[in-house]
């Protein structure tokens, strides 16, 4: 099989490429140039896609003896990920750019280009597993499952993949823990075996999301109000706040009961941030749109696990699909669910699918 190995310059994608080669595939390494002004050096462990990263990926490809190319997808990345991120925050939502990058870039633009050039599949260094199962019709279907290493599991950010994309995707690291991957990299002679992981948002290298948004959207002073509408503080832009946030509110006076207050709503139409008690954050009903299924869409009401953050807890729930929309009912309350986040549904370790959270609420009639 002819496989494009997406090589970021990090240890995970390096070992993934090596394992695909060991499995007997014809492998070509590809580094995605996603920044229109790539920095020469990374800042500590933050960010990625620097010139240094491209050089690291090339050197690993040389060690493996495989062809290596850099594919420029900066314009597509800016449009589908960066601009989307900016627009979502401006609209009062909290997006996950990693899911959008997987959906629009790595398993759409990259995969489409690979297939157009005659390749059969794409391999990445994500921590997840693809498991083959009986499709019930005498054939085999490929399912997306959690990784063995729970601390590194990335199945949440892959929940946007559909069955056709899964059929042409490989995640060779899903059965191994990160410490063992580093050991394997060292044994293979990869000089990047101890290279720190990139984290946070790759296109915000300093990790200051609020500062980035302010530079992009400009300051827009407004009021922070409590649930009665009384002004309790001021902000420089409602876009810099997200539901569930407690720190950095800068309130002018404490609550009457002395309890901490949290962001419970962002109102971009009036440029207000609403704060309230922690109890107001608890929800047990989620409506999602832009549904994506990693196989057949569920029929009727199904029992699932629901996860609303990349490394968050999984909650018992029921869910049902209605076209592009999904309704999720949680067995208990979950705090800090923000519009724009994704809810990913699981059946055991299998990823059923995902949806973008459009709204959440507390349905008291269903609370014991």
ZAFITI-422835 format. One record per residue (C-alpha): y, x, z; residue in one letter. Coordinates in steps of 0.05 Angstrom, whole numbers, padded with zeros to 5 digits, always signed. Each point is the difference from the previous one (the first is absolute). Example, Ala and Ser with C-alpha at 12.3 -4.5 7.8 and 13.67 -1.06 7.14 Angstrom:
-00090+00246+00156a+00069+00027-00013s
//
This chain:
+00000+00000+00000x+00070+00025-00017x+00044-00005+00062x+00073+00013+00014x+00008+00028+00070x+00069-00016+00028x+00021+00064+00035x+00060-00004+00046x-00004+00072+00023x-00030-00019+00066x-00068+00015+00031x-00029-00070-00009x+00010-00005-00075x-00024+00071-00009x-00067-00014+00034x-00005-00067-00037x+00006+00037-00067x-00051+00051+00021x-00050-00053+00021x+00007-00036-00066x-00014+00065-00036x-00061+00013+00045x-00025-00070-00019x-00005+00022-00072x+00062-00035-00029x+00047+00030-00050x+00063+00007+00042x+00072+00011-00020x+00053+00010+00054x+00065-00038-00006x+00061+00006+00044x+00049-00058-00002x+00073+00021-00004x+00032-00059+00036x+00067+00029+00019x+00057+00005-00050x+00029+00058+00041x-00060+00034+00033x+00018+00047+00057x-00025+00071-00002x-00030-00002+00070x-00023-00056+00044x+00034-00014+00067x-00054+00013+00053x-00056-00050-00011x+00045-00055-00028x+00005-00021-00072x-00041+00022-00059x+00005+00009-00076x+00039+00065+00008x-00004+00058-00049x-00040+00035+00054x-00051-00056+00001x-00008+00002-00076x-00012+00075+00005x-00052-00009+00055x-00037-00052-00041x+00000+00047-00060x-00029+00058+00041x-00056-00045+00026x-00016-00021-00071x-00003+00074-00019x-00050+00013+00057x-00042-00059-00025x+00006+00022-00072x+00023-00067-00025x+00057-00018-00048x+00065-00020+00034x+00060-00040-00023x+00063-00029+00030x+00015-00071-00022x+00072-00022+00007x+00003-00069+00031x+00067+00008+00035x+00034-00057-00038x-00057-00048+00013x-00004+00020+00073x+00075-00011+00009x-00002-00068-00032x-00064-00027+00031x+00001+00033+00069x+00068+00028+00019x+00043-00056-00030x-00048-00052+00027x+00004+00031+00069x+00076-00002-00002x+00002-00072-00025x-00050-00024+00052x+00040+00028+00058x+00065-00028-00030x-00034-00068+00000x-00018+00006+00074x-00074+00017-00010x-00042+00060+00022x-00040+00028-00059x-00057+00049+00000x+00013+00050-00056x-00069+00031+00004x-00033-00066-00020x+00050-00009-00056x-00013+00071-00024x-00075-00011-00001x+00009-00066-00037x+00052+00021-00051x-00009+00075-00008x-00067+00031+00020x-00045-00057-00020x+00042-00030-00055x+00044+00051-00036x-00046+00059+00014x-00065-00038-00012x+00027-00033-00063x+00022+00068-00029x-00067+00031+00019x-00039-00055-00035x+00045+00004-00061x-00016+00074-00005x-00074-00013+00002x-00015+00012+00073x-00047-00046+00038x+00028-00001+00071x+00050+00028+00050x-00017+00036+00065x+00047+00008+00058x-00001+00029+00070x+00008-00067+00035x-00043-00013+00061x-00040-00061-00021x-00069-00016-00028x-00023-00035-00062x-00068-00032+00011x-00044-00029-00054x-00030-00068+00016x-00039-00054-00035x+00047-00048-00035x-00049-00057+00005x-00011-00003-00075x-00047+00058-00010x+00057+00050-00005x+00039+00047+00045x+00069-00008+00027x+00043+00054+00033x+00030-00017+00068x+00056+00034+00038x-00018+00017+00072x+00032+00036+00059x-00009+00075+00006x-00046+00031+00052x+00060+00034+00032x+00036-00059+00033x+00060+00043+00017x+00011+00018-00074x-00024-00065-00032x+00044-00019-00058x-00035-00063-00023x+00062-00040+00021x+00045+00033-00052x-00055-00009-00053x-00006-00075+00013x+00042-00012-00063x-00056+00024-00047x-00037-00052-00041x-00072+00001-00022x+00015+00032-00067x+00039+00057+00033x-00055+00011+00052x-00051+00005-00056x+00037+00062-00025x+00020+00031+00067x-00033+00053+00043x+00016+00019+00072x-00045+00059+00015x+00025+00012+00071x-00016-00068+00030x-00065+00023+00034x+00031+00061+00034x+00049+00012+00057x+00064+00038-00010x-00020+00061+00042x-00062+00008-00043x+00042-00005-00063x+00043+00058+00024x-00062+00040+00017x-00028-00014-00069x+00066+00021-00033x-00002+00066+00038x-00073+00012-00021x+00019-00013-00072x+00055+00053+00005x+00058-00048-00007x+00062+00033+00029x+00028-00069+00017x-00055-00015+00051x+00050+00000+00057x+00058-00029-00038x+00033-00056+00041x-00008-00072-00023x+00061-00034-00030x+00020-00063+00037x+00053-00053+00004x+00032-00022-00066x-00009+00053-00054x+00067-00010-00033x+00038+00004+00067x-00017+00072+00017x+00040+00003+00065x-00033-00064+00027x+00067-00034+00012x-00011-00068-00033x+00063-00030+00029x+00042+00057-00025x-00031-00005-00070x+00012-00074-00003x+00072+00008+00022x+00012+00052-00054x-00032-00044-00052x+00029-00068+00020x+00064+00021+00035x+00022-00021+00069x+00005-00075+00010x+00025-00013+00072x-00022-00065+00032x-00019-00033+00065x-00062+00004+00043x-00009-00069+00032x-00048-00030+00050x-00040-00063-00015x+00058-00044+00024x+00046+00032-00051x+00041+00041+00051x+00022+00068-00025x-00033+00055+00042x+00012+00060-00044x+00018+00026-00069x-00036+00037-00056x+00018+00040-00062x-00049-00037-00044x-00052-00054+00013x-00046+00035-00050x-00013+00055+00051x-00037-00047+00048x-00069-00029+00000x-00035-00055+00039x-00030+00028+00064x+00049+00057+00006x+00023+00017+00071x+00031+00069-00004x+00067+00017-00030x+00030-00069+00008x+00063+00024+00036x+00012-00067+00035x+00065-00006+00038x-00031-00033+00061x-00069-00013+00028x-00036-00067-00001x+00013-00047+00059x-00071+00007+00024x+00001+00076-00007x-00059+00000-00048x+00002+00042-00064x+00019-00034-00065x-00031+00008-00068x+00020-00016-00071x-00029-00069-00014x+00034-00015-00066x+00042+00034-00054x+00049-00045-00037x+00025+00035-00062x+00038-00061-00024x+00046+00003+00061x-00010+00074+00014x-00024-00015+00070x-00056+00030+00042x-00030-00047+00051x-00029+00026+00065x-00041-00034+00053x-00055+00005+00051x-00068+00030-00016x-00034-00069+00004x+00038-00021-00063x-00037+00054-00040x-00069-00030+00010x-00027-00037-00062x-00068-00027-00019x+00012-00025-00070x+00018+00041-00062x+00016-00022-00070x-00009+00054-00053x+00016+00003-00073x-00016+00048-00057x-00074-00004+00019x-00045+00056-00025x-00076-00005+00006x-00047+00059+00001x-00053-00045-00031x-00007-00075-00008x+00053-00041+00035x-00028-00035+00062x-00019-00072-00008x+00019-00049+00055x+00014+00022+00071x-00030+00068+00018x-00006+00039+00065x+00032+00068-00007x+00034+00056+00037x+00075+00006-00013x+00040+00064+00004x+00076+00001-00007x+00015+00075+00008x-00030+00061-00032x-00032+00025+00064x+00007-00063+00040x-00052-00042+00036x-00045-00049-00037x+00004-00072+00024x-00051-00055-00007x+00026-00054-00047x-00016-00053-00051x+00031+00001-00070x+00001-00040-00063x+00030+00013-00069x+00043-00046-00041x+00014+00034-00066x+00046+00058+00013x+00011-00020+00072x-00043+00012+00062x+00002-00036+00067x-00025+00039+00060x-00012-00029+00070x-00009+00050+00055x-00043-00015+00062x+00054+00031+00044x+00073+00019-00004x+00023+00062-00037x+00069+00031+00014x+00049+00029-00049x-00024-00029-00066x+00056+00011-00050x+00010-00031-00069x-00015+00051-00053x-00057+00033+00038x-00070-00010-00027x-00058-00037+00032x-00067+00029-00020x-00063-00041+00011x-00068+00029+00019x-00071-00025+00004x-00032+00051+00046x+00020+00067-00031x+00010-00031-00070x+00070-00012-00025x+00004-00071-00026x+00072+00005-00026x+00073+00001+00019x+00065-00039-00005x+00073+00014+00014x+00024-00036+00062x+00051-00053-00020x+00005-00035+00068x-00032-00002+00068x+00005-00050+00057x-00031-00025+00064x-00040-00064-00008x-00003-00024+00071x-00049-00055-00014x-00053+00052-00015x+00014+00041+00064x-00047-00014+00058x
//
